[in-house]
Amino acid sequence: MRRRLTELSETGTDEEYLSFARDAAARFPSDDGIRRELADAICRCVMDCDTPDPALLREAETLYNTVLSRAQDENFRAETLLSLSALYAYGFRDARKAKETCQRLSPMKYCRETALASGIGDGNTGAYIRESIEKLTDALGLAIRNLVLNEDLPNGADTWETKIEMLHTANRLYEQIFGDNLMFYHIRLSFNHWVISTYQMSLGQHPAALNSLENAARHAAAYDRAYEADHGKCYTSPYTLGIVYPSPEHTDFHEPHYKTNCRWLSEKLAHPRYDPIRADEDFRTLTEKLNHPAD
């Protein structure tokens, strides 16, 4: 049941995902994980609508709040609060409730990783510090990316070169901290290089865009290989030495189980923005490699 829900969340239509989630919740009404999955499915169906169905929004809100009232696991509770805040922000368009919900989360200053990294006397402080570095690096990388993509910020042509450089800075950050052994974090660089290509296409920088797409594809393939082969292995840079790339079920990592990163990127390349370079031999070769990465 859970496996099928995950599969539909990645590869199914919104309607297929929601229908199966409703059936699963009806069959297992006491399973809060499935109830939250139903709320997530509802959100996916309504949040992008210009006029979301108020009844569906209220249903998702009730599901999230019911789950929160019973949540014992702190990670599960925190994830649910994040989902509820997104519902208020993008579904209800209620900034006040979104902020109030976010403020129910622990501040970074007092979070688990920060506390452990300060030393608790069990002899594992070095490992805790490295774990904190890993989490802070990704938090900063994602914050830079979100700053580039935020809809509330200016996005005129005069900002695109700056945004390209900001994304390059995020990529250099990951490379500096994780070195050549990026494993999971290849997915961050792949996404950033793809975004860079969209700005370069808009600027008419077609050779540069093609180079960015080649970098995106290289990291996409590296991420897919790591997903298959590297879970349980350790990062090796001085900053992250000994930190394990955990199993796909680990709550800190929300990885695609049924859609490879190569497939995701290949779908992005179907966008009309790439029509000016679609006939280019290198673009065709790139597309072929993404569609047949194992060949």
C-alpha positions in Angstrom: 0.0 0.0 0.0 2.7 2.5 1.0 4.9 1.4 -1.9 2.0 2.1 -4.4 1.3 5.5 -2.8 4.9 6.5 -3.2 4.9 5.3 -6.8 1.7 7.2 -7.7 3.0 10.4 -6.0 6.0 10.3 -8.4 4.6 8.9 -11.6 0.8 9.0 -11.4 -1.6 11.8 -12.3 -3.0 14.0 -9.5 -6.3 12.2 -9.9 -4.8 8.7 -9.7 -2.7 9.7 -6.6 -5.7 11.2 -4.8 -8.1 8.3 -5.6 -5.6 5.7 -4.3 -4.9 7.8 -1.2 -8.6 8.0 -0.4 -9.0 4.3 -0.8 -6.0 3.6 1.4 -7.2 6.0 4.1 -10.6 4.3 4.0 -9.1 0.9 4.4 -6.6 2.0 7.2 -8.4 4.8 9.0 -6.0 4.7 12.0 -2.8 4.9 10.0 -1.7 8.5 10.4 1.0 8.1 7.8 -1.6 7.3 5.2 -3.9 10.1 6.5 -1.1 12.6 5.9 -0.5 11.1 2.5 -4.1 11.8 1.7 -3.7 15.4 2.8 -0.6 15.6 0.6 -2.5 14.3 -2.4 -5.3 16.8 -1.8 -2.8 19.6 -1.6 -1.1 18.5 -4.9 -4.5 18.6 -6.6 -5.6 22.0 -5.4 -2.6 24.2 -4.6 -1.8 25.1 -8.3 -5.4 26.0 -9.0 -6.4 29.7 -9.4 -9.5 29.1 -7.3 -8.9 26.0 -5.0 -11.9 24.1 -3.8 -12.5 25.4 -0.3 -14.0 22.1 0.8 -10.8 20.2 -0.3 -8.6 22.8 1.5 -10.6 22.3 4.7 -10.4 18.6 4.4 -6.6 18.7 4.1 -6.3 21.1 7.0 -8.4 18.8 9.2 -6.3 15.8 8.2 -3.1 17.5 9.0 -4.4 18.8 12.4 -5.7 15.4 13.3 -2.4 13.8 12.6 -0.6 16.5 14.6 -2.8 16.0 17.6 -1.6 12.4 17.8 2.0 12.7 16.5 4.6 11.2 18.9 7.6 11.1 16.5 9.2 14.5 16.3 10.4 14.1 12.7 6.9 13.1 11.6 5.4 16.1 13.5 7.9 18.5 12.0 7.2 17.3 8.4 3.5 17.6 9.0 3.8 21.1 10.3 5.8 22.0 7.1 3.1 20.5 4.9 0.4 22.4 6.9 2.2 25.7 6.6 2.5 25.1 2.8 -1.3 24.5 2.7 -1.9 27.8 4.4 0.5 29.6 2.2 -0.3 28.3 -1.2 -3.8 26.8 -0.7 -5.6 29.2 1.6 -3.2 32.1 0.7 -3.2 32.9 4.4 0.2 34.2 5.3 -0.7 34.8 8.9 -1.6 31.1 9.6 1.4 29.9 7.5 3.7 31.9 9.6 2.1 30.8 12.9 2.4 27.2 11.8 6.1 27.7 10.9 6.7 29.2 14.3 5.6 26.0 15.9 8.8 24.4 14.7 12.1 24.6 16.7 14.4 27.5 15.8 17.7 26.6 14.1 19.6 27.9 17.1 18.1 25.2 19.4 17.8 22.3 16.9 19.0 18.7 17.5 22.1 19.0 15.3 23.3 22.3 16.9 22.8 20.9 20.4 24.7 17.7 19.7 27.5 19.5 17.8 28.2 21.6 20.9 29.3 18.5 22.7 27.5 16.2 25.1 30.4 14.1 26.5 29.8 10.8 24.7 33.0 11.0 22.6 31.1 11.5 19.3 31.3 15.3 19.1 33.3 15.1 15.8 30.6 13.1 14.1 27.9 15.4 15.4 29.8 18.5 14.1 30.2 16.8 10.7 26.5 16.0 10.6 25.7 19.6 11.5 28.0 20.8 8.6 26.2 18.5 6.2 22.8 19.8 7.2 23.9 23.4 7.3 25.5 23.1 3.8 22.3 21.8 2.3 20.2 24.3 4.1 22.4 27.2 2.7 22.5 25.7 -0.7 18.7 25.3 -0.8 18.3 28.8 0.6 20.4 30.3 -2.2 18.3 28.3 -4.7 15.1 29.5 -3.2 16.3 33.1 -3.2 16.9 32.8 -6.9 13.5 31.2 -7.6 11.3 33.1 -5.2 8.2 34.5 -6.9 8.2 37.6 -4.6 11.6 38.8 -5.9 12.4 40.6 -9.1 12.9 38.3 -12.1 13.6 40.7 -15.0 16.2 40.1 -17.6 18.6 42.4 -15.8 18.6 39.9 -12.8 19.4 36.7 -14.7 23.2 37.0 -14.9 23.2 37.6 -11.1 21.0 34.6 -10.5 23.2 32.4 -12.7 26.2 33.3 -10.5 24.2 32.7 -7.3 23.4 29.2 -8.5 27.1 28.6 -9.4 27.9 29.8 -5.9 25.5 27.2 -4.4 27.1 24.5 -6.6 30.6 25.5 -5.5 29.5 25.3 -1.9 28.4 21.7 -2.3 31.6 20.8 -4.1 33.8 22.5 -1.5 32.1 20.6 1.4 31.5 17.2 -0.2 34.4 17.1 -2.6 34.2 14.6 -5.5 32.0 12.2 -3.4 28.7 14.0 -3.6 26.4 10.9 -3.7 22.9 12.3 -2.8 23.9 15.9 -3.4 24.5 15.3 -7.1 20.7 15.9 -7.3 21.2 19.5 -6.0 23.8 20.3 -8.6 21.8 18.7 -11.4 18.8 20.8 -10.6 20.8 24.0 -10.3 22.6 23.5 -13.6 19.2 22.9 -15.2 17.8 26.2 -13.8 21.0 28.0 -15.0 20.2 26.6 -18.5 16.8 28.2 -18.5 18.2 31.6 -17.8 20.9 31.2 -20.4 18.3 30.2 -23.0 16.3 33.3 -22.2 19.5 35.4 -22.7 20.2 33.7 -26.0 23.4 32.1 -24.7 22.8 28.8 -26.4 26.3 27.2 -26.2 26.4 28.1 -22.5 23.0 26.6 -22.0 24.0 23.4 -23.7 27.1 23.2 -21.5 24.9 23.7 -18.4 22.5 20.9 -19.6 25.5 18.6 -20.0 26.5 19.3 -16.5 22.9 18.8 -15.3 22.9 15.4 -17.1 26.2 14.4 -15.7 25.1 15.0 -12.2 21.7 13.4 -12.8 23.3 10.2 -14.0 25.8 10.3 -11.0 22.9 10.7 -8.6 21.0 7.8 -10.1 24.1 5.6 -9.8 24.6 6.7 -6.2 20.9 5.9 -5.5 21.4 2.3 -6.7 24.9 1.7 -5.3 25.9 4.0 -2.5 23.3 3.8 0.3 25.2 2.8 3.4 28.5 4.2 2.2 30.2 7.2 3.8 31.0 10.7 2.5 34.8 11.1 2.4 35.7 14.8 2.5 37.3 16.2 5.7 34.1 18.1 6.5 31.8 15.1 6.2 34.1 12.1 6.8 32.1 9.2 8.1 28.6 10.6 7.5 26.6 7.8 6.0 24.4 8.2 2.9 21.4 6.6 4.5 18.7 4.3 3.2 15.9 5.8 0.9 13.5 5.4 3.8 15.5 7.9 6.0 13.3 10.9 6.8 16.1 13.4 6.1 16.1 12.4 2.4 13.1 12.7 0.2 14.4 10.8 -2.8 12.5 9.7 -6.0 12.0 5.9 -5.8 10.2 5.4 -9.2 11.4 8.3 -11.4 15.1 8.6 -12.0 16.7 12.0 -12.0 17.7 11.3 -15.7 14.1 10.8 -16.5 13.0 13.9 -14.7 15.6 16.0 -16.6 14.6 14.4 -19.9 11.0 15.5 -19.3 12.2 19.1 -18.6 14.1 19.2 -22.0 10.8 18.7 -23.8 9.9 22.4 -22.9 9.7 24.7 -26.0 12.4 26.9 -24.5 14.9 24.4 -25.9 13.5 24.5 -29.4 16.4 26.8 -30.6 18.9 24.1 -29.8 16.8 21.0 -30.3 18.3 20.2 -33.7 21.9 20.5 -32.4 23.7 17.2 -32.5 25.0 17.6 -29.0 21.5 18.3 -27.7 20.2 15.2 -29.4 23.1 13.1 -28.0 22.4 14.5 -24.5 18.7 13.6 -24.8 19.5 10.1 -26.0 21.8 9.5 -23.0 19.2 10.7 -20.6 16.6 8.3 -22.1 19.1 5.4 -22.1 21.5 6.2 -19.2 22.7 2.6 -18.8 23.8 2.2 -22.4 
